[in-house]
Amino acid sequence: MHATSSEETVEEKTRNILREIFAGCSLEKMGVRLWDGTMWPDERPRDATLVLGHPGTLGRMLLPGTEVGLAEAYLHDDFDVEGDIEAAFEIGDFLLGRLDDWKKKLKLRGLLIALPAWDGRSAMRRAARQLLPRIHGKRHSPDRDRRALTFHYDVSNDFYRLWLDRRMVYSCAYFRSPSDNLDAAQEQKLDYICRKLRLGPGQRLLDIGCGWGGLVIHAAKHFGARAEGITLSEPQAEWARSRIAEAGLENMAKISLRDYRQIAMTREFYDAIVSIGMAEHVGRERLPDYFAAAHRALKPGGVFLNQAIAEDIVARPGNRDGSFIEQYVFPDGDIPPLPIMLRAAESSGFEIRDVENLREHYALTLRHWLRRLEAHHDEALRFVHEPIYRVWRLYIAGSAHGFRSGHIAVYQTLLAKLDPSGEIKLPLTRDDWCARNRSCFD
């Protein structure tokens, strides 16, 4: 069937816009396929293909001029990315950078508004709007924090199970080699944390924001610790308790539904405390309270390992109007630069003993998650709708790009609570942290 002259005009307009927006950008890794199946700039195969779903796609993508607008066009199925979606994020950074130039933005806007309006894909658009969290109340109050966290973590245990490792560890793994599989790397991470904490038989460990209980179980089973995890997610707690029962560790490990602000109210004290990926939900203005709660619950001479993502001190382009992750993935989430986190810890009485950046490890972890999620696309749709799958595909791929490019990093910070004489129970060197053999209690 031959295209009409109006269709040819729209196609040519689209190609002119593509030439304008990609001027100066290398397209070695990504090409574009128009709605009629033709390719731009040429037919050569590339790692990723940007698929324009209809004649108005570029307007949907770029007229909002924000990261969120670009992401929502993907959620609404105005466009898709076939192949390596992480590679497409390099192009996304380039586009957002061009939209920061008001002269180029004004010229581009004039070209985009000449494209036809498009009212199709309304079902996907309505479904995506339902994903926006309806969270009210004072920011970082206990009730609002609970709603924000459960929005993210209560998606579906079965959905997470498709792409996490067998222990359901939802945080940065630890790779001795890039060829390590995900299960091995996550076990190495759990072991590494327990060694940094110098856990031993009978010691009491608290895991703040324990997720599905992987670290609690590992610490009890392999290091003999009496481990307790707290979470605000009932599905996570149920999963973790069932795994504890299967392992026969009911006398060594337990999971409670508690807020971090409640840990000092029980008048229980711990030999060691750990928090992996929890501080990002606290909010920078509440970080002193968060560290103070841990400090009160820790025995003198004990240690607290806090692992958290931090953004680069220099903000990325496109984030001034809020980010896609803030609106669709982690409502009320906050990843302040590392100095803010360290100042809050010190102001609460902690001594900083060690800081380690695991940025490359998280990039590798996220690539494993992305490959596993994409491989289980059809199965994932048994548990979530297509827009939710797209949120997670975009979030995981974008995060992998962020860690690889240095926009964000993840830090393990070892903090100590000095006893009255200024002593702590730590070795002079890190040697035993890096030992490859297992705990003698194994």
N, C-alpha and C positions, 0 to 999 in steps of 0.2 A: 504494500500500500504506500502510495506517495504522500509525503507530508504536504500540508497546505502552506501557502505563502506566509500566513500568520504564524504557524508553528516554526517555520524556517526563521522568521524574524526573531521570535523568542529565543530560539536556539543560538542564533548569532549574538543576540544581546548577552546571553549567558556566557558565551565564549569570550566576548569582549570584557565582561566583568571578571572572569577568571584570569584573563591576561593582566588586568589592572591589579587585582588583589594579590596575585602571586608574582608580580614583578620583583625581581631580585631574590626570589626564594628558590632554592634548589628543590626540584621535585624528583630526586633520585629514588626516594622511597615510596612516594605516593602519587597515584594518578587519579583522575576523576572520570566517572561514568555518568553521562546524562540520562535522563528519564527515558530517552528513546534508544538507549543501548550504545550510543557512540561514545568514544573515549576522547579524553583531552589530557595532556597536550598531544599524546600519540598513543599508539596501540601497544607500546612496549610493556611487558608485565612488570609489576612493582610489588613491594612488600605489602602495601595497603592500597585499597581503592575506596575513595570517597564516592558514595552512590547518591546522586541527587534524585529524590523521589518524584519530583514534579517541577513544572516550570517556575514556580514561585519559591523554590527551596532556598536559594541564596538570600532572598529577602528575609525569610524566616530565620535563617542562621545569623545574619549580620546586621539587620536593621536595629535590633535592640542594642547592639554595640557593647555587650557585656558577656562575661564568662557564662552567667546563668542563662542568658538568651541563647547562646550557642548550644549549651547542654540541653535546654528544653526542646530545641529543634530536633535533637537526636531522640529524646524521650518520646516526642510526639510522632516519630517515624517520618519526619520530613526528609531526613537523610539517614544513611547507615554507613558503617565502615566495615568493609570486608578485609580479611587478612589481619595483619599486625596492627591492632588499634593503638598500641603504645607508640608506634612510629608516627601515627597521625597526630599525636600530641605535640610533636615538634612543630608541625604545621600550625596547630592551634595557637601555640605561643607566638608564632610569627604573625598570625592574623590579629591577635589581641594587641600585639605591639603596634601594628599599623593603625588600629582603631584608636590608639592613644594620640595619634597625630591628627589634630582637628582639621587641618587642610585636606589631608587624604580622606578623612572620615566624611567631610562635607562632599567631596567629589564622588566618593563611593556611594553615598546616600542618594545622590541624584541619579546614579545609574540603577540602583536597586529599586527605587520606587517606580521605575518604568517597567519592572517585571509585573506579570499578572498576579493579582491577589489569588489566594488559594484557600478554599474552605474545606478541603478534603481531610481525611484521617481524623475526623471529629471524635470517633470512638477512642482512639489512642490518646487524643488530647484530653478528653474527659477523664480517662483512666489515670493519666499522669497527674492531673490536678488533684486527684484523690490522695496522692502520695505525700502532699505537703502536710507537715505535722500541725495539728491543732493544739498548741501548747500555750497555756495561759498562766498568769500568776507572776509573782516576783521572780526575776531571773536568778537562778541558782538557789532558790528556796528548796527545801527537801522534797516537797511535792512536785514542783516543776522539774527538778533533776530526775526524779523517778520516772516521770512521764517521758522526758527526753531520752533517757537511757533505754527504756523499754521500747520506744519507737524504733531504735536501731537494733537492739539485740533480740527482740521477740518476733522477728520476721518469721522464722520457722526453723526449728532445730534440724528438720529434714533438709531444708535448703542449705544451711551451713554445712551439713554433713557431706554434701556432694563435692565440696571443693576444699574443705579443711583437711588436715591430717587425721589419722585414726583416733588421736586423743582429743580432737576438737580444740586445738590450741590456736587462738585467734590473736596472734601477735608475732613479732619478728622472730624468725628462726635463727639458728647459729650454724653457719656453714664452715666446715673445715676445708671443703673444696667446692667449687661451683657445680661439680658433678654429684654432690650428695643429693639423695632423694629427700622429699619433704618430711617424711616420717623420721628419718635419721636426723635431719637438721633440727627438728623440733625437740627430739629427745636430747640432743646435744645442748640446746638452749636451756632446757629444764635442769639438766645436770650442771651446766655452767653457773646458773643462778644459785643453785643450792650450794655450790662450792664457794661462790663469792660470799654467801651468808655464813659459811662455815657451819652448816647444820650437822648435828649429830644426834644419836639416840636420846629420846626423851625431851629434846628441846621443843619449846612451844613456838610455832610459826603462825603468823597471821598473813593471809593473802587478801589484800583490799581490792575488790573488783576481780573476783576469782574466775569469772567466765564459766566454762563448763568443767572446771575442777582439775584440769590436767596437771598443774603444778602442785596442788594439794596432794593429789594421789601420788605423784612422783616423789615428793618429799617424805611422805609417810612410808611408802613401799621401799625406797632405795636408800634413805638416810635415817630412817627410824624416828623422824620428827613427829610430834603430835601437832598436826596441821589443821588449821581452821580457815575456811574461805568465806568471804561475805560478798553478796551480789544483790542487786535490786531486781533481777530478772527471775521470775518464778520458773519459766521453762529451762533456763540455765541451771537453776538449783535442782530441779527434778532430775535433769539429765545427770548432773554431777553426783547426786545421791545414789542413783541407780548404779553408776560406775563404781562408786565406793563400795556398795554392797556386793557387786560382782567380784571385786578384788578381795573381799573379806577384811576390809579395813575400817569397819564401823567404830572400833575402839581407838583408832589412830587418827581418823580424819572426819571432819564434819563440815557442813555447809549451812550458813544462816542467811536469811533475808534481812540485811541490815544496811543502813547508810553509814558512810565513813564517819559522820559526825556522832554516831552512837558508840563508836568503839571504846571511847574512854569512859563511858557511863557504866560499864559493867565492872569496873575496878579489877579487871584482869590485866596481867602484864605478860609480855611476850619477849622471848629471847631474840627473836628476829621478826621483821616485818618486810613484806614485799608488796609492790604495787606495779602491775604491768599494764600500761595503756589505760590507766584510770585517771591520771592527773589531767588529761586532755578534756575531761568532762567537768572539771571543777570550776574553771573560770579563773583568770589571773588575779582578780580582786579577792578571791577566796583561797588562793594558794597558801597564805600564812595560816589560815584556819586548818586547812588540810594537813599541812606538815605539823602543826601544833598538836592535832589529834593523834597523829602517829607518834610524836615525841612523848606524849603523856602515857601512851599505851606500851611503850618500849621500856624494858628494864635498863637501868644504868649499865653501860658497857656494851649494850646491844647495837645491832646495825639494821638499817633500813635501806633496801635497794628499791629505788624508784626508776622505772623505765618509762619514758614519755617521748612523744614526737615534739619537735620544736621547729618552727619555721625560720627561714633565713631572716636576719635582721633587716635586709633590704627587701621590701615587699615586691611581689611579682606584679606585672601589669594585669589589668582586668579584674582586680579584687576589690576595688574601692567601693563597689556597690554590693558587696556581699558575694560569697562564693557558692558554687553549686553544692559543695559538700555541706556547707552550713545550712542550706535550705532543704536539701533532699536526703542527706545521709546522717550527719551528726548535728542535730539542732542544739544550739547553745554551746557547741564545741569550741575550744580555744586552744591554740598551740603557740603559746608565746615563745619568743627567743630564749635560748638557754640561760642567759644572765638573769632574766626575771625569775626563772624557776630556782636558780641557785640562791639568789638573794632571799627569796621566800623561805627556803630551807634553813639558811643561816639565821634568819630573823627568828625562827622558831626554836633555836638552840642546837641545831645539828652542826656537826663538823663534817665538812666535805672531805672524803677520803680518796675517792676515785671517780673519774668521769670517762666513759668510753662511748665513742660514736660508732654505731652499728649500721650506718646508712647503707652501705653496699649489701649487707645481709638482708635488709628489709626489701631492697629492690629485687633480690633473688627470690625472696619469699613471695612477694606479690606476683612475680611472673609465674611461679608454680600455681598460685591461686587462680590467676587469670586463665591459664591453659586448662586447668581442671574445670573451672566454671564454664568456659566455652565448649568444652568437650561434653558437658552435661546439660546443654541448653534445653533440649527437648524434655529431659527429665525434670529440670528445674521448673518448667511450666506446669508441672503437676502440683507444685507447692506455692508458686507466686505467679502473678500476671507478667506479661511481656514488659510493661514499663518498669516494673521492679527489677526484673533481670537486667534491663538496660541501665538502670541506676547503678547497679553493682558492677556491671562490666565497665562502665565509664569511670566509676569511683576507683576500682582496683587498678585499671590501666593508667589513669591519671596519677594515682599515688606512686605507681612504679616509675613513671616518668619523673615525678617530683623528686624522688629519692635518687634516681640515677643522675639527674641533672644538678642536684645540690640545692634545689629550692627548699627542701625540707630534710631533716635528719632525725635520727632517733638515738637517745642517749640513755645509757645505764649509769645512774649516779649512785654510788655507795656512800651512805651517810651514817655517822656514828653518834650515839648519845654517850657522852663521857660520864664515867662514874665520878663521885665526889673528889677523888684523888687525881682525876684527869686521865685515867686508864681506860683502854678499850681492849677487847679480846680479838686482836687482829695480828697476823704474822708480819714480819718485817718485809717480806717479798710476796709477789703474786704467784710464785711457782706452783702452788697446789691448785690454783684456779685453772691452770692450763694443762694439768695432768690428764692424759688420755685414759688412764685406767679408771675403773669405776670405784665408787665408795667402798671402803672395807666392809661396810654393813650390807652390801649387795648380796 
